[in-house]
Amino acid sequence: MVTTTTQTTEVPWLTDQEQRAWRSFLMTSKLVTAELERGMAQHGLSGTDYSVLVCLSEAPRRRLRMSELSHTLLLEKSRLSHQITRMERAGLVRRESCPDDRRGQFAVLTDEGWETIRRVAPFHVELVRSIFIDRLTPAQLAQLAEIFEPLQSSMREQCPKDEAEC
């Protein structure tokens, strides 16, 4: 029996089945992410670039408050700021001030960003199909959604959302 040195309670170690499920999830997540990154690199984008473009392309008026984009993409504000700066240099997005809050900003999809997402999205869908969707049955896909949607939802509720920005 294993105990921690700072506590007197036993550590509830993972069972073989739990360990197998956890490690399989982690490795699959890493492999899928790596494949998506390689695919996006062929189009001069990172996976995060693509995620920003998707979020902005689906937003009303193709713009989102930086704080909302940060929360949606699970990026720290400073990392998102650097990300948007790089994408501004590439002409994909621009920043706009919030009219009702001088401290806040919007990230806005430019025409070039819109054309980029329109050009790259079909490739992205083909890639997602080839590395994920087509390897599973419809029943397996439904089962994954049943498993991960509530897990994602409950974990997202725990994510801090800083209301200090616009």
Contacts in CASP RR format, 6 or more apart in sequence:
PFRMAT RR
TARGET T0000
AUTHOR 0000-0000-0000
METHOD contacts of the structure
MODEL  1
MVTTTTQTTEVPWLTDQEQRAWRSFLMTSKLVTAELERGMAQHGLSGTDY
SVLVCLSEAPRRRLRMSELSHTLLLEKSRLSHQITRMERAGLVRRESCPD
DRRGQFAVLTDEGWETIRRVAPFHVELVRSIFIDRLTPAQLAQLAEIFEP
LQSSMREQCPKDEAEC
1 10 0 8 1.000
2 10 0 8 1.000
2 11 0 8 1.000
2 13 0 8 1.000
3 9 0 8 1.000
3 10 0 8 1.000
3 11 0 8 1.000
4 11 0 8 1.000
14 22 0 8 1.000
32 131 0 8 1.000
32 132 0 8 1.000
35 127 0 8 1.000
35 131 0 8 1.000
36 47 0 8 1.000
36 50 0 8 1.000
36 124 0 8 1.000
36 127 0 8 1.000
36 128 0 8 1.000
36 131 0 8 1.000
37 46 0 8 1.000
37 47 0 8 1.000
39 123 0 8 1.000
39 127 0 8 1.000
40 46 0 8 1.000
40 47 0 8 1.000
40 49 0 8 1.000
40 50 0 8 1.000
40 120 0 8 1.000
40 124 0 8 1.000
42 123 0 8 1.000
43 116 0 8 1.000
43 119 0 8 1.000
43 120 0 8 1.000
43 123 0 8 1.000
45 53 0 8 1.000
45 116 0 8 1.000
45 120 0 8 1.000
48 73 0 8 1.000
48 75 0 8 1.000
48 83 0 8 1.000
49 83 0 8 1.000
49 86 0 8 1.000
49 87 0 8 1.000
49 92 0 8 1.000
50 117 0 8 1.000
50 120 0 8 1.000
50 124 0 8 1.000
51 73 0 8 1.000
52 69 0 8 1.000
52 73 0 8 1.000
52 83 0 8 1.000
52 84 0 8 1.000
52 87 0 8 1.000
52 92 0 8 1.000
52 93 0 8 1.000
52 107 0 8 1.000
53 92 0 8 1.000
53 109 0 8 1.000
53 113 0 8 1.000
53 116 0 8 1.000
53 117 0 8 1.000
53 120 0 8 1.000
54 117 0 8 1.000
54 121 0 8 1.000
55 64 0 8 1.000
55 69 0 8 1.000
55 72 0 8 1.000
55 73 0 8 1.000
56 62 0 8 1.000
56 63 0 8 1.000
56 64 0 8 1.000
56 69 0 8 1.000
56 93 0 8 1.000
56 107 0 8 1.000
56 108 0 8 1.000
56 109 0 8 1.000
57 109 0 8 1.000
57 114 0 8 1.000
57 117 0 8 1.000
59 109 0 8 1.000
61 108 0 8 1.000
62 108 0 8 1.000
62 109 0 8 1.000
62 114 0 8 1.000
63 96 0 8 1.000
63 106 0 8 1.000
63 107 0 8 1.000
63 108 0 8 1.000
63 109 0 8 1.000
64 72 0 8 1.000
64 106 0 8 1.000
64 107 0 8 1.000
65 98 0 8 1.000
65 104 0 8 1.000
65 105 0 8 1.000
65 106 0 8 1.000
65 107 0 8 1.000
65 165 0 8 1.000
65 166 0 8 1.000
66 77 0 8 1.000
66 80 0 8 1.000
66 81 0 8 1.000
66 84 0 8 1.000
66 95 0 8 1.000
66 104 0 8 1.000
66 105 0 8 1.000
66 106 0 8 1.000
66 107 0 8 1.000
66 165 0 8 1.000
66 166 0 8 1.000
67 77 0 8 1.000
67 104 0 8 1.000
67 161 0 8 1.000
67 162 0 8 1.000
67 163 0 8 1.000
67 164 0 8 1.000
67 165 0 8 1.000
67 166 0 8 1.000
69 75 0 8 1.000
69 80 0 8 1.000
69 107 0 8 1.000
70 76 0 8 1.000
70 77 0 8 1.000
70 80 0 8 1.000
70 162 0 8 1.000
70 165 0 8 1.000
71 159 0 8 1.000
71 161 0 8 1.000
71 162 0 8 1.000
73 80 0 8 1.000
74 159 0 8 1.000
75 83 0 8 1.000
77 162 0 8 1.000
77 165 0 8 1.000
84 93 0 8 1.000
84 95 0 8 1.000
84 107 0 8 1.000
87 93 0 8 1.000
88 94 0 8 1.000
88 95 0 8 1.000
91 110 0 8 1.000
91 112 0 8 1.000
91 113 0 8 1.000
92 109 0 8 1.000
92 110 0 8 1.000
92 112 0 8 1.000
92 113 0 8 1.000
92 116 0 8 1.000
93 107 0 8 1.000
93 108 0 8 1.000
93 109 0 8 1.000
93 110 0 8 1.000
93 113 0 8 1.000
94 107 0 8 1.000
94 108 0 8 1.000
94 110 0 8 1.000
95 105 0 8 1.000
95 106 0 8 1.000
95 107 0 8 1.000
95 108 0 8 1.000
96 105 0 8 1.000
96 106 0 8 1.000
96 108 0 8 1.000
97 104 0 8 1.000
97 105 0 8 1.000
97 106 0 8 1.000
98 104 0 8 1.000
98 105 0 8 1.000
98 106 0 8 1.000
98 166 0 8 1.000
100 166 0 8 1.000
101 166 0 8 1.000
103 164 0 8 1.000
103 165 0 8 1.000
103 166 0 8 1.000
104 165 0 8 1.000
104 166 0 8 1.000
105 165 0 8 1.000
105 166 0 8 1.000
106 166 0 8 1.000
109 117 0 8 1.000
133 141 0 8 1.000
136 144 0 8 1.000
END
